[in-house]
Structures are given as structure tokens and as C-alpha cells.
Amino acid sequence: MVAVDDYYKLIAPRPVVCVSTVGKNGAHNIAPFSFCTPLSFSPPLLGVAVGKGKDTLRNMLESGDFVVVPVTREWAKQAIMTAEPLPYGKSEFELAGLTPIPSKVVASPSVAEAPINIECTTQDSFETGDHVFVVGKVVHVECSDEALKKGRINIEELGTVGHITSGEFTISSEAVIIE
């Protein structure tokens, strides 16, 4: 029997993304999340559920933008290192050895090591239990050539990271067609 509070452990793997933001003081912030999903094709919207009190949430709401960065095999260890709680204004980029680079449209930085950076403007937010669900409008997508295959993420080459629970993850590198 599984406790009701552990339901999310059965909805797995959940894609892992890092969310990059910038604070009022100009400090860069980055943290991993597995409660992220596309919401709409038109307009292009995605949602991220962020724990209350997190620096990421504060920055998303104050700055009005953020960057969603799908985590892949090559930089997975660095991405997970960004979960380390640091005092506000300290950058997880530095801790994890990641490189913040200017985004094309938003103020929040993109990640140089990542093959995909999805720039968003904050559209809405609402409380969902112990999290706040933030809706972002996708305003720009930066994607390396090797990150694409037939117009979709090239999981075969990149190995997308999924979260199971606690410190357990999966790396997907096989696409199949189910008929």
C-alpha cells in the first residue's frame, strides 16, 4: 500500500528541468524541478510548480521572467547540484560549475552547458497546496543543432533526465512507436 501523500512517486519518471532566474539584486539563481509541464500550444504556455519560499519563485514573480532548461545526461550531475540550498543572492551556477549566459529575450540567464534553453515571461501564478504554480509564456527557444531530431528533442543523443523520487533518476535515450 502506498500512502496518499506519496502518490507523485508513482507518476514517474517526471522530466527534470532547471529553472534559471535573476533576482532584484542581479544575482543569478538556478534550481532543478520535476513538476513542469506544457500547458498550451497557442499561446505557447508551460507551468512549473515551485515550493513556497523558494528563491526561484521569488525571482519568477519579481522579475517577470525565467528560463526552463531541460536536463540532459551531459550536465545532469551539475544540474542536480543546483538543488543545494544557498542564502538568497548566492548563485548555484557557481556552486555547480555552470555558466550563465545572456538570454535572447528575457533578463534571466540561459545555461551555456545546456543544449536547450526555453525563455519565458511570467503570465500568472496561483497557490496549489504547498507549491505555487507559475505559468510562463514561451517567448524564445534556443536549441543546438544536435538537440533536435525530426523537430523534437533528440533523446537518443542527449539522454533526457527523469526524476523518480529522492535521489533516484532515469536517463531516457530510446524513442519507440507504440501501435
C-alpha positions in Angstrom: 0.0 0.0 0.0 1.2 3.5 -0.8 0.4 6.5 1.4 -1.8 9.1 -0.4 0.9 11.7 0.2 3.4 9.6 -1.8 1.2 9.5 -5.0 3.7 11.5 -7.0 6.3 8.7 -6.6 4.0 6.6 -8.9 3.9 9.3 -11.6 7.4 8.7 -12.8 9.7 9.4 -14.4 8.9 13.1 -14.4 11.1 15.2 -16.8 13.7 17.2 -14.8 14.3 20.8 -15.8 16.3 23.5 -14.2 14.7 26.9 -13.9 17.1 29.9 -14.1 16.1 33.3 -12.8 17.6 36.6 -11.8 17.0 38.4 -8.5 16.3 42.1 -8.0 19.9 42.4 -6.9 21.1 41.0 -10.2 22.2 37.6 -8.7 21.6 34.6 -10.9 19.7 31.6 -9.4 19.2 28.1 -10.8 17.4 25.1 -9.4 16.0 21.7 -10.6 12.3 20.9 -10.7 10.3 17.9 -11.8 6.8 19.4 -11.6 6.9 21.1 -15.0 4.6 20.7 -18.0 3.5 22.2 -21.3 0.0 23.8 -20.9 -1.0 25.2 -24.3 0.2 25.3 -27.9 -1.4 28.7 -28.7 -0.3 30.7 -26.9 2.8 28.6 -26.0 2.5 28.2 -22.2 4.2 26.0 -19.7 3.8 25.6 -16.0 6.2 25.0 -13.1 5.1 24.1 -9.6 7.6 25.7 -7.2 7.8 25.2 -3.4 6.7 28.2 -1.4 9.5 30.3 -0.1 12.0 29.3 -2.8 14.3 31.9 -4.3 13.3 30.7 -7.7 9.6 31.6 -7.0 10.5 35.0 -5.6 12.6 35.8 -8.6 10.0 34.5 -11.1 7.3 36.8 -9.6 9.5 39.8 -9.1 11.4 39.8 -12.4 8.6 38.6 -14.5 10.6 36.0 -16.4 12.6 32.8 -16.2 14.3 30.2 -18.4 13.4 26.5 -18.4 16.3 24.2 -19.2 15.6 20.5 -19.9 18.3 18.5 -18.1 20.3 16.0 -20.2 22.9 13.3 -19.5 25.9 15.5 -20.2 25.2 18.1 -17.4 22.9 16.1 -15.2 25.2 16.0 -12.2 25.8 19.7 -12.3 22.0 20.3 -12.6 21.2 18.2 -9.6 23.9 20.0 -7.6 21.9 23.2 -8.0 19.3 21.8 -5.5 21.7 22.8 -2.7 20.0 25.5 -0.6 22.1 28.7 -0.6 21.4 32.0 1.1 19.4 34.5 -1.1 21.7 36.2 -3.5 24.3 33.4 -3.7 24.4 31.7 -7.1 24.0 28.0 -7.6 25.6 28.5 -11.0 29.0 29.0 -9.4 28.5 26.1 -6.9 27.7 23.7 -9.8 30.3 25.0 -12.2 27.6 26.1 -14.7 28.0 29.2 -16.9 25.2 31.8 -17.0 25.0 33.5 -20.4 22.7 36.2 -21.6 19.3 35.1 -22.9 18.0 36.4 -26.2 14.7 37.9 -24.9 14.4 37.7 -21.1 16.7 39.0 -18.3 17.1 35.6 -16.6 20.2 33.8 -17.8 20.4 30.8 -20.1 22.8 27.9 -19.3 25.8 27.6 -21.6 26.3 23.9 -21.0 22.7 23.1 -21.9 21.6 22.3 -25.5 18.1 23.7 -24.9 17.0 26.9 -23.1 13.4 27.9 -23.2 12.8 31.6 -22.3 9.5 32.5 -20.6 7.7 35.6 -19.3 5.7 35.1 -16.1 2.0 35.2 -17.0 0.2 34.0 -13.9 0.6 32.2 -10.6 -1.6 30.6 -8.1 -1.2 28.5 -4.9 -1.6 24.8 -5.2 -1.2 23.3 -1.7 2.4 23.6 -0.6 3.5 24.9 -4.0 2.8 27.8 -6.3 2.1 27.0 -9.9 3.7 29.5 -12.2 2.5 29.9 -15.8 5.0 31.1 -18.3 4.6 32.2 -21.9 7.4 30.8 -24.1 8.9 33.8 -25.9 12.1 32.3 -27.3 13.7 28.8 -27.6 17.4 28.5 -28.1 18.4 25.0 -29.3 21.6 23.5 -30.6 21.5 21.5 -33.8 22.3 18.2 -32.1 19.5 18.7 -29.7 16.9 18.3 -32.4 15.7 15.2 -34.3 12.7 15.4 -36.6 11.6 18.6 -34.9 11.6 17.1 -31.4 14.2 16.7 -28.6 16.9 14.2 -29.7 16.7 11.9 -26.6 18.7 9.3 -28.4 21.8 11.5 -28.4 21.1 13.8 -25.4 19.6 11.3 -22.8 16.8 13.2 -21.1 16.8 13.0 -17.3 13.7 12.0 -15.4 13.0 12.0 -11.6 11.6 9.0 -9.8 12.0 10.1 -6.1 14.6 11.5 -3.7 18.0 10.8 -5.3 16.7 8.4 -8.0 16.6 9.4 -11.6 16.3 7.8 -15.1 18.1 8.7 -18.3 15.9 8.1 -21.4 17.7 7.5 -24.7 15.2 5.4 -26.6 12.2 6.5 -28.5 9.6 3.9 -29.5 6.4 3.9 -31.5 3.6 2.0 -29.8 1.0 0.8 -32.3 
